[in-house]
Amino acid sequence: MGNKVIPYGRQDITHEDINAVIETLQSDFLTQGPKIKEFEKKFAESVEAKYAVAVNNATAGLHIAVMALGLKEGDRVITTPITFAASANCVRFVGGEVWFADIDRDTYLLSLERTKELIESKPKGFFKGIIPVDFAGLPIQLEGFKQLADMHGLWILEDACHAPGGYFLDSKKQKQYCGNGIYADAAVFSFHPVKHIACGEGGMVTTNSEDVYKKLLLLRSHGITKENMSENHGGWFYEMQTLGFNYRITDFQAALGISQLARNKNGVAKRNEIAKRYKDAFNGRLKFQVLPDNSLNAHHLFVIEVDNRKELYDYLHQNNIYAQIHYIPVHQLPYYKTIGYNSDTDLSNSEDYYSKCISLPMYPTLTEEEQEFVIETIMAFSSKNN
Ligand SMILES: *Cc1c(COP(=O)(O)O)cnc(C)c1O
């Protein structure tokens, strides 16, 4: 131990995965073929959503999702500072304004209270949407957000990139899978290799709205369609009905996604075993994300907080444990600092969290021995530094 690098997250590629890709490479379709539809159908079923649209990455998914939800230039949208920049950037792609509301200091998720305060501090109609994030894999309780959004006529786009397979229980004790479209208008998932399902690059948008679904299909593929045409010159004919993009995924990536998706439930279970061992080891000694029991955490990350975070980060890296920081608050990135839409909003929870957070290795193939080494290394650091 100590020589091999232990990253904070990594993909798991099996022989079945490889065979699925090879089979598709030898088939008639490398793209726009049956594997994409199969992946969409199976993914929609897995999160209990009506529709799913596969895309080339989650950032593209976020872009066409905000467009399908009707975001226009100048529209204002609220999101959390503790997320990957793409959750906010998608609003900027169409010239919208990004406003940040602070996180809950215990769960690290966008605070419902703070979101409500921000909305109520402005005239009616000021905001158009909310982008909550299932940060670290902890499903955000969307029921309250949905009530708030309905009161103010806002849409909700759930950034579920960290949470495929996670769910929370709503007030009726119903299991609400992340991205199931009950309390959000659409949701986005990522298939980047550090996420649960690895396609190399890839993403999925889910929704229960047929209207949003149809818009997503158009926007994914140049705005071109053979359906609902105003005229038809023959078998070759198509119409470009809106300005769209080429945000398609390939069939061989979809084949990999299908194969990976089949193992995700087990992967989430493994991640929860790893989380339990961390919690048992750190309970009462180190602060970590408060994890409510009324949900299944998909555990993309396991985040702890320490006062001497930079020292711990360097110490872990010296020991080949490549812990990572999630995230630098988005409002503090130079691009957003320059724009500074709501620079007077109190985001001190996010800033305080950022000064202490560090994400530990968390992926299904992390061995008990490797995790033991991670825990021992952190404990050795803590006893030296206290
Ligand atoms: C990874 C991630 C994205 C972007 O995903 P890509 O597939 O790399 O574009 C967006 N939001 C969050 C919260 C993420 O973690």
Ligand as a Chemical Component Dictionary entry (heavy atoms), coordinates in Angstrom:
data_LIG
# 
_chem_comp.id                   LIG 
_chem_comp.type                 NON-POLYMER 
_chem_comp.pdbx_formal_charge   0 
_chem_comp.three_letter_code    LIG 
# 
loop_
_chem_comp_atom.comp_id 
_chem_comp_atom.atom_id 
_chem_comp_atom.alt_atom_id 
_chem_comp_atom.type_symbol 
_chem_comp_atom.charge 
_chem_comp_atom.model_Cartn_x 
_chem_comp_atom.model_Cartn_y 
_chem_comp_atom.model_Cartn_z 
_chem_comp_atom.pdbx_ordinal 
LIG C1 C1 C 0 -20.299 16.209 -13.992 1  
LIG C2 C2 C 0 -21.312 17.240 -13.753 2  
LIG C3 C3 C 0 -21.873 17.994 -14.795 3  
LIG C4 C4 C 0 -21.358 17.952 -16.207 4  
LIG O1 O1 O 0 -21.307 16.674 -16.733 5  
LIG P1 P1 P 0 -20.605 16.413 -18.152 6  
LIG O2 O2 O 0 -21.203 15.102 -18.582 7  
LIG O3 O3 O 0 -19.135 16.287 -17.854 8  
LIG O4 O4 O 0 -20.923 17.515 -19.054 9  
LIG C5 C5 C 0 -22.882 18.880 -14.483 10 
LIG N1 N1 N 0 -23.323 19.030 -13.220 11 
LIG C6 C6 C 0 -22.780 18.342 -12.191 12 
LIG C7 C7 C 0 -23.315 18.559 -10.816 13 
LIG C8 C8 C 0 -21.758 17.438 -12.428 14 
LIG O5 O5 O 0 -21.210 16.780 -11.405 15 
# 
loop_
_chem_comp_bond.comp_id 
_chem_comp_bond.atom_id_1 
_chem_comp_bond.atom_id_2 
_chem_comp_bond.value_order 
_chem_comp_bond.pdbx_ordinal 
LIG C1 C2 SING 1  
LIG C2 C3 SING 2  
LIG C2 C8 DOUB 3  
LIG C3 C4 SING 4  
LIG C3 C5 DOUB 5  
LIG C4 O1 SING 6  
LIG O1 P1 SING 7  
LIG P1 O2 DOUB 8  
LIG P1 O3 SING 9  
LIG P1 O4 SING 10 
LIG C5 N1 SING 11 
LIG N1 C6 DOUB 12 
LIG C6 C7 SING 13 
LIG C6 C8 SING 14 
LIG C8 O5 SING 15 
# 
